[in-house]
Amino acid sequence: MSVQHHQLQANGLRFHVLVQGPAQGPLALLLHGFPEGAESWLPQMESLAGAGFLAAAPDLRGYGLTDCPEGVDAYRLDQLVEDARALVQGFGRGQAHVAGHDWGAIVGWRLVARHPDLLLTWSALSVPHLVPLAAASREDEDQQLRSSYVRLFRMEGKAEEVLSRDEFSSLRAMFGLGPNPDAVPEPTIEHFARNLARPGRLTAALNYYRANLAGDHWDRLLSDMEPIHTPTQLIWGAHDPALGRRAVMETEKHVEGRYRLEVLEDAGHWLQFEKPAEVSRLLIEWMSRSVPSQKSVGNSSA
């Protein structure tokens, strides 16, 4: 089963979606992060398809071949959540397994809190629950240091100038951070950089930060984050340069359903590429298993 390219209308936009797997299989919606695209999930899609899932990885709004609305407000988190909900419906489904990495995980945490009946299971990669992450960003020096890049990303014009300088050398260098600097293939990095070099695309990607990470707006978003009852797993690389341990370890307090933490001890931020087989196994295992009510906490390394 090869990867197919689909165009799907959802929430008033046209989305480009990579699809692989049996058409009638359970839907696994895979949400990418910054500064990537749908292709960040290619290492997992074949495995998911082989396990009987219909794996669907969209370019999120503003990325790749998906529509790119103008203006910061078009990238508010609740709009991104509505995109994901509408994509599930666009496949003719009432429910789906959902996995998200980086900004895809931020969207997913909000999605599972607002639309719990939509998700069969939830798998967050790298990003812990948003409430302890916000607390760590305020109180924990380690997380503050790791998050210091956000200040630049929110600077309109300046961030675009810095990241696009020297043929996007700074942006390309992000993929080399962490313990496995060669994990993301150079052609894949080139593809992501080329997409973000298209007019308006880098600004759209940065608008995710500008629309959502201002203090008052972020606090309002978190004020109605109910405890999570959907079966939830968090997969985190112990050497993630952007996301520290404190919020990861506190995520369990915000999940009242079945929960599993998997720590990949020799991985950083780009988990789908650094540990492709391990991430595939964890996703398939979580999406396939029955979901009794107890919590479990694990520690895994590839």
C-alpha positions in Angstrom: 0.0 0.0 0.0 1.7 3.2 -1.2 1.2 6.7 0.1 -1.5 8.6 -1.7 -2.0 12.4 -1.9 -5.6 13.6 -1.2 -7.2 17.0 -1.1 -9.9 17.4 1.5 -12.2 20.3 2.4 -12.4 20.9 6.1 -13.3 24.0 8.2 -13.5 26.2 5.0 -9.9 25.3 3.9 -8.5 22.8 1.4 -6.1 20.4 3.1 -3.4 18.3 1.5 -3.4 14.9 3.2 -1.0 12.0 2.9 -3.0 8.8 3.2 -1.9 5.1 3.5 -3.8 2.0 4.5 -7.1 0.2 4.0 -10.0 2.6 3.3 -12.2 0.9 5.9 -9.5 0.7 8.6 -9.7 2.7 11.9 -8.6 6.2 11.1 -5.3 7.4 12.6 -5.0 11.2 12.3 -1.4 12.3 12.5 -0.7 16.0 13.3 2.8 17.4 12.6 4.7 20.3 14.2 7.0 23.2 13.4 8.9 23.5 11.1 7.8 20.3 9.4 4.9 19.0 7.3 2.8 15.9 6.7 6.0 14.0 5.7 7.2 14.0 9.3 4.9 10.9 9.8 6.1 8.9 6.8 8.3 6.7 9.0 5.2 5.6 10.8 2.5 5.5 8.1 3.6 2.3 6.5 3.7 0.5 9.8 0.2 1.8 10.8 -1.1 0.8 7.4 0.3 -2.6 7.7 -1.4 -3.0 11.1 -4.8 -2.2 9.5 -5.1 1.5 10.2 -6.0 4.2 7.7 -3.1 6.6 8.4 -3.8 10.2 7.5 -1.2 13.0 7.9 -2.4 16.4 6.8 -0.3 19.5 6.1 -1.7 21.8 8.8 -3.1 25.1 7.8 -0.4 27.4 6.4 2.0 24.4 5.7 2.9 22.5 2.5 0.1 22.3 0.0 -2.7 23.2 2.4 -4.4 26.6 2.2 -2.6 29.5 3.9 -5.0 32.0 5.4 -3.6 35.5 6.1 -3.5 37.1 9.5 -2.4 36.1 13.0 -5.9 35.4 14.3 -6.4 32.7 11.6 -4.0 30.5 13.6 -5.8 30.6 17.0 -5.7 27.3 18.7 -9.4 26.7 18.6 -9.4 27.2 14.8 -6.6 24.6 14.6 -8.7 22.3 16.8 -11.7 22.8 14.5 -9.5 21.9 11.6 -8.6 18.5 13.2 -12.3 17.8 14.1 -13.4 18.7 10.6 -10.7 16.5 9.0 -12.0 13.5 11.0 -15.5 14.2 9.7 -14.1 14.8 6.2 -13.1 11.1 6.2 -16.6 10.2 7.1 -15.8 9.2 10.6 -17.3 9.9 13.9 -14.1 8.9 15.8 -10.4 8.5 15.2 -7.2 7.7 16.9 -5.1 10.9 17.0 -1.4 11.4 17.4 0.4 14.8 17.4 4.0 16.0 17.6 5.2 19.5 18.7 2.4 21.9 17.6 0.4 18.9 16.5 0.5 17.8 20.1 -0.6 21.2 21.4 -3.6 21.0 19.0 -4.2 17.4 20.1 -4.2 18.2 23.9 -6.8 20.9 23.2 -8.8 18.7 20.9 -9.0 15.8 23.4 -10.1 18.3 26.1 -12.8 19.9 24.0 -14.0 16.9 22.0 -13.3 13.8 24.0 -15.9 11.7 22.2 -14.1 12.3 18.9 -10.9 10.5 20.0 -10.6 6.7 20.5 -7.1 7.2 21.8 -4.6 10.1 22.1 -0.9 9.9 21.6 1.2 13.1 22.4 4.8 13.1 21.2 7.3 15.4 22.9 4.8 17.9 24.3 3.2 17.3 27.8 -0.2 18.4 29.0 -0.6 22.2 28.5 -1.4 23.1 32.1 1.8 21.8 33.6 3.8 23.0 30.6 2.5 26.5 31.2 3.3 26.3 34.9 6.9 25.1 34.1 7.3 27.9 31.6 6.5 30.4 34.4 8.3 28.7 37.4 11.0 26.3 36.2 14.3 27.8 35.1 15.2 24.8 33.1 12.0 25.0 31.0 12.4 28.8 30.7 15.8 28.3 29.1 14.5 25.7 26.8 11.6 27.9 25.7 13.7 31.0 25.2 13.5 30.7 21.4 9.7 31.5 21.6 10.5 35.1 22.2 12.2 35.4 18.8 9.5 33.5 17.0 6.8 35.9 18.2 8.7 38.9 16.8 7.0 39.8 13.5 9.5 40.4 10.8 12.6 39.7 12.9 11.9 36.0 13.2 11.3 35.7 9.4 14.6 37.5 8.8 16.6 35.3 11.1 15.2 32.0 10.1 15.3 32.6 6.3 18.9 34.0 6.4 21.5 32.1 4.4 18.9 29.9 2.7 17.2 29.0 5.9 20.4 27.8 7.6 19.1 28.5 11.1 15.9 26.6 10.5 17.7 23.7 8.9 20.1 23.6 11.9 17.1 22.9 14.2 16.9 19.4 12.9 20.4 18.7 14.0 19.8 19.6 17.7 19.8 16.7 20.2 21.6 13.4 20.5 20.9 12.2 16.9 21.8 15.1 14.7 21.6 13.1 11.4 18.3 11.4 12.1 16.2 13.6 9.8 17.3 12.9 6.2 18.7 15.9 4.3 16.2 15.5 1.4 13.4 15.8 4.0 14.9 18.9 5.6 15.3 20.4 2.1 11.6 19.6 1.4 10.5 21.4 4.6 12.7 24.4 4.0 11.5 24.7 0.4 7.9 24.7 1.5 8.5 27.3 4.1 10.3 29.5 1.6 7.1 29.9 -0.5 5.5 33.3 0.0 3.7 33.7 3.3 4.4 30.2 4.5 7.1 31.0 7.1 5.0 33.7 8.6 2.0 31.4 8.7 4.0 28.8 10.6 5.3 31.5 13.1 1.7 32.7 13.5 1.0 29.6 15.6 3.3 31.1 18.2 2.0 34.6 17.8 -1.6 33.8 17.9 -1.5 31.5 21.0 1.4 32.1 23.3 0.6 35.6 24.5 0.0 35.5 28.2 -3.7 36.5 28.5 -4.9 34.4 25.6 -2.9 31.4 26.7 -4.3 31.7 30.2 -7.9 31.8 28.9 -7.3 28.7 26.8 -6.0 26.8 29.8 -8.8 27.9 32.1 -11.2 25.4 30.7 -8.9 22.4 30.1 -10.8 19.7 31.8 -9.1 16.5 33.0 -8.5 14.0 30.2 -10.5 10.8 30.2 -9.5 9.5 26.7 -6.8 6.8 26.8 -3.6 8.9 26.6 0.0 8.2 26.1 2.9 10.7 26.2 6.1 9.7 24.3 9.0 12.0 25.3 12.7 12.0 24.4 14.9 12.4 27.5 17.3 14.7 25.6 14.6 17.0 24.1 16.2 20.4 23.9 12.8 22.3 23.9 10.8 20.4 26.5 12.0 19.5 30.0 11.2 16.9 32.5 9.1 18.7 35.0 5.9 19.1 32.9 6.3 15.6 31.5 6.3 14.1 35.0 3.3 16.2 36.1 1.1 15.3 33.0 -0.3 12.2 34.8 -2.1 14.5 37.2 -4.2 15.8 34.4 -5.3 12.5 32.9 -8.0 10.6 34.7 -8.4 7.8 32.0 -5.8 5.2 31.1 -2.4 6.8 30.9 1.1 5.7 29.8 4.3 7.6 29.8 7.1 6.3 27.5 10.5 7.9 28.0 13.0 7.3 25.1 16.2 7.7 26.9 18.5 8.3 24.0 16.2 10.5 21.9 15.6 14.2 21.5 12.8 16.1 19.8 12.4 14.6 16.4 11.1 11.3 17.7 9.5 10.0 14.5 12.9 10.1 12.8 15.2 9.4 15.7 13.2 6.3 16.8 11.0 5.4 13.9 10.4 1.7 14.8 9.9 2.4 18.5 7.4 5.2 17.8 5.6 3.0 15.3 5.4 0.2 17.8 4.1 2.4 20.6 1.4 4.0 18.4 0.2 0.6 17.1 0.2 -0.9 20.5 -1.7 2.0 22.1 -4.3 2.3 19.3 -4.8 -1.5 19.2 -5.2 -2.4 22.8 -8.3 -2.5 25.0 -8.5 0.4 27.4 -9.1 -0.6 31.0 -9.4 2.3 33.5 -6.1 2.0 35.3 -3.0 4.2 34.7 0.4 2.9 33.8 3.8 4.6 33.6 6.5 3.0 31.5 10.1 3.8 30.6 11.2 2.6 27.2 14.2 3.0 25.0 14.9 1.7 21.6 
